[in-house]
């Protein structure tokens, strides 16, 4: 029974890692093709490209070592290695929620009806604010997550002490209840603030789409811009709903973990799995709903198939 549970857990992490790595790599490949052909990215494309990058980083620093540990590989990392991996994972996880929130707010401002001069100036400046905002989010989360390396160590032989998260490949030892609680409160507060802002902006998008559906259809008939904005808004709503679902499950487990001194490895594994589901599934929603990404991937696939077709034709002629 134990071997069956270990096998199921290992296969689950392996599938999650493989699918997430494939999906996010395809999104990055598609945007590489866009840059190569168009020499620039639209603001929303910059955000989606960065989201795929941080989700790929999240999977590489959490799911890959977790999968290797489940399948019996031990002593993967020493103390410095654990500090680097855990710190990178914490930043990538934080950026995943921040970038998704940024995407939702950007789309809400983009489709907002023309208002006063302040909103008009904000809309005009918005494309130029994308890169500085992303850089600011990196710096902010690097500062918030600075404590992660202080508590990260390689696994030791013997029992796992209290107030320690046993990740298998690394331990996060908070040493005392106060540090454990403070870390949980800081991380949860940051996440809930960004998720709250994400939900507010997404609700505003839904309200606009519902209230002005006839106007949106009219804009779509007169120009392609309105249709593109509507499709982008629906993509954002889908990504937000997907994130909130897994965020809810992840934080229910996290809150439970804060109420106990010793966390079971099974509970830690469940948290890791659900916290990584968004990074695994979101690129496939981007691919299926983003015409630009889909068209570039189709072009790449067609270019790969063309040489084999030409070779077959030449063989037939011979």
C-alpha positions as CSV (number, residue, x, y, z in Angstrom):
1,X,0.0,0.0,0.0
2,X,2.9,2.4,0.8
3,X,4.6,1.6,-2.5
4,X,1.3,2.3,-4.3
5,X,0.9,5.7,-2.6
6,X,4.5,6.6,-3.4
7,X,4.0,5.6,-7.0
8,X,0.8,7.7,-7.3
9,X,2.5,10.7,-5.7
10,X,5.5,10.4,-7.9
11,X,3.5,10.0,-11.2
12,X,1.3,12.9,-10.2
13,X,4.3,15.2,-9.7
14,X,6.0,13.9,-12.8
15,X,2.9,14.6,-15.0
16,X,2.5,18.0,-13.4
17,X,6.1,18.9,-14.0
18,X,6.1,17.6,-17.6
19,X,2.9,19.3,-18.7
20,X,3.8,22.5,-17.0
21,X,7.3,22.6,-18.5
22,X,5.9,21.8,-22.0
23,X,3.1,24.4,-21.8
24,X,5.2,27.3,-20.5
25,X,8.0,26.5,-22.9
26,X,5.6,26.6,-25.8
27,X,4.3,30.0,-24.7
28,X,7.8,31.3,-24.5
29,X,8.7,29.8,-27.8
30,X,5.6,31.4,-29.4
31,X,6.5,34.9,-28.1
32,X,10.1,34.4,-29.3
33,X,8.7,33.9,-32.7
34,X,6.6,37.0,-32.3
35,X,9.6,39.1,-31.4
36,X,11.5,37.6,-34.3
37,X,8.8,38.5,-36.8
38,X,7.4,41.7,-35.4
39,X,10.4,43.0,-33.4
40,X,8.2,44.0,-30.4
41,X,5.6,42.7,-28.0
42,X,2.3,44.3,-27.1
43,X,2.0,45.2,-23.4
44,X,-0.4,42.3,-22.6
45,X,2.1,39.9,-24.4
46,X,4.9,41.1,-22.2
47,X,2.8,40.3,-19.1
48,X,1.8,36.9,-20.4
49,X,5.4,36.1,-21.5
50,X,6.6,37.0,-18.0
51,X,3.9,34.9,-16.4
52,X,5.0,31.9,-18.4
53,X,8.6,32.5,-17.4
54,X,7.9,32.8,-13.6
55,X,5.6,29.7,-13.8
56,X,8.4,27.8,-15.5
57,X,10.8,28.9,-12.8
58,X,8.3,27.8,-10.1
59,X,8.0,24.3,-11.6
60,X,11.8,23.9,-12.0
61,X,12.6,24.9,-8.4
62,X,9.8,23.1,-6.6
63,X,8.2,20.3,-8.7
64,X,11.5,18.9,-10.3
65,X,13.3,18.4,-7.0
66,X,10.1,17.1,-5.4
67,X,9.6,14.6,-8.1
68,X,13.2,13.4,-7.8
69,X,12.8,13.0,-4.1
70,X,9.6,11.0,-4.4
71,X,11.4,8.5,-6.7
72,X,14.1,7.9,-4.0
73,X,16.9,10.3,-4.9
74,X,18.4,11.6,-1.7
75,X,20.9,14.3,-0.7
76,X,20.1,16.4,-3.8
77,X,21.1,19.7,-2.3
78,X,23.4,21.0,0.4
79,X,22.6,23.9,2.7
80,X,23.6,26.7,0.1
81,X,21.7,24.8,-2.6
82,X,18.6,24.6,-0.5
83,X,18.8,28.3,0.3
84,X,19.0,29.2,-3.4
85,X,16.2,26.9,-4.5
86,X,13.8,27.8,-1.8
87,X,14.5,31.6,-2.2
88,X,14.0,31.3,-6.0
89,X,10.8,29.3,-5.5
90,X,9.3,31.8,-3.0
91,X,10.0,34.7,-5.4
92,X,8.6,32.8,-8.4
93,X,5.4,31.8,-6.5
94,X,4.9,35.4,-5.3
95,X,5.5,36.8,-8.8
96,X,2.9,34.3,-10.2
97,X,0.1,35.9,-8.2
98,X,1.5,39.4,-8.7
99,X,1.8,39.1,-12.5
100,X,-1.7,37.6,-12.7
101,X,-3.0,40.5,-10.6
102,X,-1.1,42.9,-12.9
103,X,-2.7,41.3,-15.9
104,X,-6.2,41.7,-14.5
105,X,-5.7,45.3,-13.5
106,X,-4.1,46.2,-16.9
107,X,-7.0,44.7,-18.8
108,X,-9.5,46.5,-16.5
109,X,-7.9,49.9,-17.2
110,X,-7.6,49.1,-20.9
111,X,-11.3,48.3,-21.5
112,X,-12.6,51.0,-19.0
113,X,-14.7,53.6,-20.8
114,X,-13.2,57.0,-21.4
115,X,-13.5,59.1,-18.2
116,X,-11.7,62.1,-16.9
117,X,-8.3,63.4,-17.8
118,X,-6.5,61.3,-15.1
119,X,-7.8,58.0,-16.6
120,X,-7.0,59.2,-20.2
121,X,-3.4,60.0,-19.1
122,X,-3.1,56.7,-17.3
123,X,-4.3,54.8,-20.4
124,X,-1.8,56.7,-22.5
125,X,1.1,55.9,-20.1
126,X,0.1,52.4,-19.3
127,X,2.2,50.6,-22.0
128,X,5.3,52.4,-20.8
129,X,4.6,51.4,-17.2
130,X,4.6,47.6,-17.9
131,X,8.4,46.9,-17.6
132,X,9.0,49.2,-14.6
133,X,6.1,47.6,-12.8
134,X,7.4,44.1,-13.4
135,X,10.9,45.2,-12.2
136,X,9.3,46.8,-9.1
137,X,7.4,43.5,-8.4
138,X,10.7,41.6,-8.6
139,X,12.4,43.9,-6.1
140,X,9.4,43.9,-3.8
141,X,9.1,40.2,-3.6
142,X,12.9,39.7,-3.3
143,X,12.6,41.9,-0.2
144,X,9.5,40.2,1.2
145,X,11.1,36.7,0.7
146,X,14.5,37.6,2.2
147,X,13.9,35.4,5.3
148,X,13.4,32.2,3.2
149,X,17.2,31.5,2.9
150,X,17.7,32.0,6.6
151,X,15.5,29.1,7.5
152,X,16.3,26.7,4.6
153,X,18.7,23.8,5.3
154,X,19.5,20.4,3.8
155,X,17.7,17.4,5.4
156,X,19.3,16.0,8.5
157,X,19.3,12.4,9.7
158,X,16.8,11.8,12.5
159,X,13.4,13.3,13.4
160,X,12.1,16.5,11.9
161,X,11.9,19.2,14.6
162,X,8.8,21.2,15.4
163,X,8.0,24.3,13.3
164,X,9.7,22.7,10.3
165,X,8.3,22.3,6.8
166,X,9.6,19.0,5.5
167,X,9.8,19.3,1.7
168,X,11.8,16.1,1.3
169,X,14.7,17.6,-0.6
170,X,15.0,20.5,1.9
171,X,13.8,21.5,5.3
172,X,12.5,25.0,6.2
173,X,13.2,25.2,9.9
174,X,11.6,28.2,11.6
175,X,13.1,27.2,15.0
176,X,10.3,28.7,17.1
177,X,6.5,29.3,17.0
178,X,6.9,33.1,16.6
179,X,9.0,32.9,13.5
180,X,6.7,30.3,12.1
181,X,3.6,32.4,12.6
182,X,5.2,35.7,11.4
183,X,6.3,34.1,8.2
184,X,2.8,32.6,7.6
185,X,1.1,35.9,8.3
186,X,3.4,38.0,6.1
187,X,3.1,35.6,3.1
188,X,-0.7,35.2,3.5
189,X,-1.2,38.9,3.8
190,X,0.7,39.7,0.7
191,X,-1.1,36.9,-1.2
192,X,-4.6,38.0,0.0
193,X,-3.9,41.7,-0.9
194,X,-3.0,40.8,-4.5
195,X,-5.8,38.3,-4.9
196,X,-8.3,40.8,-3.5
197,X,-7.1,43.4,-6.1
198,X,-7.2,40.7,-8.7
199,X,-10.8,39.8,-7.9
200,X,-11.9,43.5,-7.8
201,X,-10.4,44.2,-11.2
202,X,-11.9,41.0,-12.6
203,X,-15.3,41.9,-11.2
204,X,-15.0,45.3,-12.8
205,X,-14.2,43.6,-16.2
206,X,-17.2,41.4,-15.9
207,X,-19.4,44.3,-15.0
208,X,-18.2,46.3,-18.0
209,X,-18.7,43.3,-20.4
210,X,-22.2,42.7,-19.0
211,X,-23.3,46.3,-18.9
212,X,-21.9,47.3,-22.3
213,X,-22.3,44.1,-24.3
214,X,-24.2,45.8,-27.1
215,X,-21.5,48.5,-27.4
216,X,-18.8,45.9,-27.4
217,X,-20.5,44.0,-30.2
218,X,-20.8,47.3,-32.2
219,X,-17.1,48.0,-31.7
220,X,-16.2,44.5,-32.8
221,X,-18.1,44.9,-36.0
222,X,-16.5,48.3,-36.7
223,X,-12.9,47.3,-35.9
224,X,-10.8,44.4,-34.8
225,X,-9.5,46.2,-31.7
226,X,-12.7,45.8,-29.7
227,X,-12.9,42.1,-30.5
228,X,-9.3,41.6,-29.4
229,X,-9.9,43.5,-26.2
230,X,-12.9,41.3,-25.4
231,X,-11.1,38.1,-26.1
232,X,-8.2,39.3,-23.9
233,X,-10.6,40.2,-21.1
234,X,-12.2,36.7,-21.2
235,X,-8.7,35.1,-21.1
236,X,-7.9,37.2,-18.1
237,X,-11.1,36.2,-16.3
238,X,-10.3,32.5,-17.0
239,X,-6.8,32.8,-15.6
240,X,-8.1,34.7,-12.5
241,X,-10.8,32.1,-11.8
242,X,-8.2,29.3,-12.3
243,X,-5.8,31.0,-9.9
244,X,-8.4,31.7,-7.2
245,X,-9.6,28.1,-7.2
246,X,-6.1,26.7,-6.6
247,X,-5.2,29.6,-4.3
248,X,-8.2,28.8,-2.1
249,X,-7.2,25.1,-1.8
250,X,-3.5,26.1,-1.2
251,X,-4.3,28.5,1.6
252,X,-6.8,26.3,3.3
253,X,-4.0,23.8,3.6
254,X,-1.5,26.6,4.6
255,X,-3.8,27.9,7.4
256,X,-4.2,24.3,8.7
257,X,-0.4,24.0,8.7
258,X,-0.1,27.2,10.8
259,X,-2.3,25.6,13.5
260,X,0.0,22.6,14.1
261,X,3.6,22.3,15.3
262,X,4.6,19.3,13.2
263,X,3.5,19.2,9.6
264,X,2.9,15.8,8.0
265,X,4.9,15.1,4.8
266,X,1.5,14.2,3.1
267,X,0.1,17.6,4.0
268,X,3.2,19.3,2.7
269,X,3.1,17.3,-0.5
270,X,-0.6,18.3,-1.0
271,X,0.2,22.0,-0.6
272,X,3.1,21.7,-3.1
273,X,0.9,20.0,-5.6
274,X,-2.0,22.4,-5.5
275,X,0.2,25.5,-5.3
276,X,1.8,24.3,-8.6
277,X,-1.4,23.4,-10.5
278,X,-1.8,27.0,-11.7
279,X,1.7,27.1,-13.2
280,X,1.0,23.7,-14.9
281,X,-2.5,24.6,-16.4
282,X,-2.4,28.3,-17.1
283,X,-0.1,28.1,-20.2
284,X,-2.7,25.8,-21.9
285,X,-5.4,28.4,-21.4
286,X,-3.1,31.0,-22.8
287,X,-2.4,28.8,-25.9
288,X,-6.1,27.9,-26.5
289,X,-7.4,31.5,-26.1
290,X,-4.6,33.7,-27.5
291,X,-4.8,33.7,-31.3
292,X,-1.3,35.2,-31.7
293,X,0.3,32.4,-29.6
294,X,-1.7,29.7,-31.3
295,X,-0.9,30.9,-34.8
296,X,2.9,31.1,-34.1
297,X,2.8,27.5,-32.7
298,X,0.9,26.3,-35.8
299,X,3.5,28.0,-38.0
300,X,6.4,26.3,-36.1
301,X,4.6,22.9,-36.4
302,X,4.0,23.5,-40.2
303,X,7.7,24.4,-40.7
304,X,8.7,21.2,-38.9
305,X,6.5,19.1,-41.1
306,X,7.4,20.7,-44.4
307,X,10.9,19.1,-44.8
308,X,9.4,15.6,-44.2
309,X,6.7,16.2,-46.8
310,X,9.4,17.5,-49.3
311,X,11.5,14.4,-48.6
312,X,8.6,12.1,-49.1
313,X,7.7,13.8,-52.5
314,X,11.3,13.4,-53.7
315,X,11.3,9.7,-52.7
316,X,8.0,9.2,-54.6
317,X,9.4,10.8,-57.7
318,X,12.5,8.5,-57.6
